[in-house]
Amino acid sequence: MKPVLGRGLGSLIPQKKILSSPPSPSLNLPVGTMVIDIPIETIVPNSHQPRTYFAPEELNDLVESVKAHGILLPLVVTRKDDGYELIAGERRLRAAKLAGFSTVPALVRDANEQQKLELALIENIQRQDLNVLEEATAFRTFINEFDLTQEEVAKRVGKSRSVVANTLRLLELPEFMQQALREGKISKSHARTLLSESDPEKQRALFEAMIRGEVTVRAAEHSVSAHQRSAPGTRRGDPNLIDYERQLQEQFGTKVEIREQKGKGNITFHFYSKDDLRELLRRFANL
């Protein structure tokens, strides 16, 4: 069974004495057993760093803290060629460079490509450093590059499958809406409401109203529901069908729509990737 990375980076860092002299990467160091001082110029960025935006004001605050107190939590690195590759601690590394440090404390450990992404993602999630689209992109990388299912991703990052699925759905928004979410112009709740509007023109109009501050999340949800009620063959006013729909969504972890007219109708299960489809088919097969 794959371990869940939910215990914090502190559990990965043993309390050992820091070595004052930086050893050569070619030395046979005991991996993952001690913290060492490593020259900054020998560390290259993590190729799977999920965080792409670093707020200048927050980084400046960290620089001042590092100048005053040093780096309290060591970075995590792995050996790479004649140096090291960063696994976790991108902000601390940047701050150390800006503070004029020549070395940084780091824990050296072995890690494959998937583990590099896992550790970087977990650190950022626990520190709440990622925006929701960065999380979504990292989840998609797990699925596309490492062939994990959404359920496996959820276990790796300590979240429910429905949270992973709903986060991934945000990548279905048009790029200009994603950018507004990234910049904090709309909230995640706004974004989820936009996703529930299937008509592109109405979706854009609703988005523009959100940007102008003319509509709250509750009002936006009401607007979408009113549009859905006006569609032929809908059942949005039937509380029993709404409850059935909610139960199915909880069971299958995806958007479900039930439409009924004169005793007949259909149930629609939405999926947003081939992985979603495979997972739905697996769940149907196990019923």
N, C-alpha and C positions, 0 to 999 in steps of 0.2 A: 504493500500500500504506500502511495506517495505521501511524504510528510506535508503537513500544513504549515506554511510559513506565516504564523501569526503570533509568534512569541516576542517579537521585537529584535532589533539588531543587538541589543545588550546580551541576549542569550548566545549570540555567535561570537562574542568578544570575551575571551578569558582574561581574568585579572592577572596579567603577567607584568614583569618589569619591562619598561621600554628600553630598548637598546639605543645607546646614544650615537653609535657609529653605524652608518648605513651599509649593510652588506651587499655584495654583488648578487644579482639575480641568479648567477650561475652556481652559487653556493648551495649545498644541500640543506636548506633550512627546514626545520620541522613545520610543515604547513598547518596554519590555523592554530598554532600554539603560543604565539607571542606577537606583541606589537613592536614594530621597528620603525625607526626614522628613515624615510626614503626621500632622496632628492626629487624635488618637484618636476624637474625637467625630464625625469625618466618615466613619468606617468602619462599615459595617453588616455583620452576620454573613453567612456563606456560606449561601444557601438550600439548598444540597446538601451541607452538612457531614455526613459519615457518622458521625462520632463523637457520641454522645449522652450519654456518661457521662464525667465528669472527676473522678478521685479527689481529694478535698480535700487529703490529705496530700502528694500529688505536686505539686499546684498550689501549695501553700504552699512546698514546696522550690524550685520554679521562681521564685516571687516573690522569695525570698531571693537566689537566683542572679542574677536580673535587677537587683536593688538593688545587688549587689556588682559585677557585671561588665557590666551593660547587656544589650541584646538582640544576641547575636552573629550569629544567622542572621536576615536580614530577612524580613518577611512578604511574601506575594505577593498583590496586589490587582488589581482591574480597575475602570475608571471606571463609575460608576453615578449618573445624575442629577447632583446637585450635589456628590457625594462619591465614595466608593469602596466596593466590595463586596469582602470578604475572600475569597480563594481558598484560601490555605494559611497556617496560623499561628494557629489559634484559641487554643491554650494560651498562646502568647506574648502575644497581644493581651489575654487575660484577666489574665495576670500583670502586664503593663504597667499596666493599669488599677488593679489592687490595689496596685501599687508606687507609684502616684501620678504616673506619667509623663503628660505632656501630648501627646507625639508618639511615633511609632514609625518605625523605618526600614522601608521597603517597596519592593519592585520592582513597578512598574506595567506590566501587560501586558494585551493584548486576549485575551478568552476567551469562548467561547459557553457555553451552559448545560452541555453535555456535558463540555467541557474543565474547567469549574469542578469538577464532580464527580470527574473523572479526577485532577486535580492534588491535590485534598483527600484522595482515597482513597489515592493513591500515597504521599503524605507520611505518612499515618497507618500504612500498611502497612509502609513502610520503617523507621519509628520504633517499630513494634510497639505502637502506641497503641490499636488497635481490638480490641474483643472479637470473637469469631467471628460473633456474631449481627449486629453492626454491619457487618461485612464482607458477610455474606449479604444484608442489606438493601440495601447499596450495589450489590451485583451485581444484585439484582432491579430496582433503579432503572434501571441500565444497560439491562436487557432490556425492561422495561415502558415506560419513558419515552423511550428513545432507540432502541428497536427493534434492539438488537444481539443476536446469537446468543451462546450460552454460549462458543463457540469465539472469537468476536470479543472478548468480555469478557476471556477468558483472555489473549489476546494483548495487550490494552491494559494489563493489570495485571501481566504477567509471570509468570503462573501457568499450570499445565496445565489443560485443560478438565475433567479428572476432579476436580481440587481445587475448581474453581468449582462443578461439579455437586454434589459432596458437601457443600460449604458451604451451597449453596442448600437442600439437603434438610433442613437443621436447622430451617428455617422451617416444616417440616411437623409438628414436635413440638407438642403441646398448649402453650398459653401458660404454664401453671404450670411446665412442664418447661423451657421457654425461659428463664423468669425464674431458675430454679435454675442454669442454665448461665451466664446473665448475671452472677449473683452469685458464681460460682465454687464453688457447692455441689456441682456435678457437673462432670466434665471433658468435653472434646470427645469423648474415647474412650468415656466413659459414654453420651454423647448418641448417638453412632453405633450403639452396641449397642442402645439403646432403639429406634432407628429400624428395626432389623432384626426387632423383635418386632411382628408384625402384629395380635395379639390385644390390644385396648385394656385389658382387665382385667389380663392378664398383664404388659403394659407398665407399667401403673400400679403393680402390686405390685413389679415389679423396680425401678422408680424409687424407691419408698418404702424398699426395702431398701438402695439406694445412698445415700439421704439419711441413713439410720441408720448407715451405715458397716458394714453386715453383709455386703456382697458386693463383691469386687474386679471389675475389668473382665474379667479372664480367667474368673472364676467366672460372671459375667453372660453372657458369650459362650457358655460351656458350657451354661448354663440355656436360652438361646434355641435353641442347636443341638439340645438334647435335646427341646425342644418341637417343633421342626421335624421331627426324626426320628420322632416319634410320630404325625405327620399322615399320613393315608392317601395312597398314591401317591407317597411321597417316596423319595429316593435318597441321603440325606445320608451314608450310610456308604460309598458307592462312590467310591473315590479318583479313578477316571478321569473320572466325571461332575463331580466337584468341580473337577478341573483344567480340564475344558472350560468350566465355569461361570466360573472365574477368567479364562481367556483371553478369553471373550466380554465380561466386565466391563471388562477392560483395553482391548479393541478399541473398545467402544461407550461407555465412560465412564459407565455407569449400572449399577444393580443388575440382575442376571440370575439367574433361578432355573430349574433343569432338574429336572423330575420324570419318573420312568420307572417303569413297572410292567409286567412280563411283555412287554418289548420295545416297549411303546407309552408315549407320554407327551406332554409339552408343554414348551416353552421360553417363559418369561415375561420380557419386557423391561419394566422399570419406568420410568415417566416421571412428572415432578412439575410440569410446566407445559406449555402449548401449544408453547413454544419447544423443550422437550425432545422432544416428539413430532415436530415438524418436523425436528429434527436427526436423530432416529432414522430417519425415513423417507428423509431425504437419504442417510444412510449405507447404508441397505438398497439404495437405487436405484443406488448407486455400486459395489455388490459385483460 
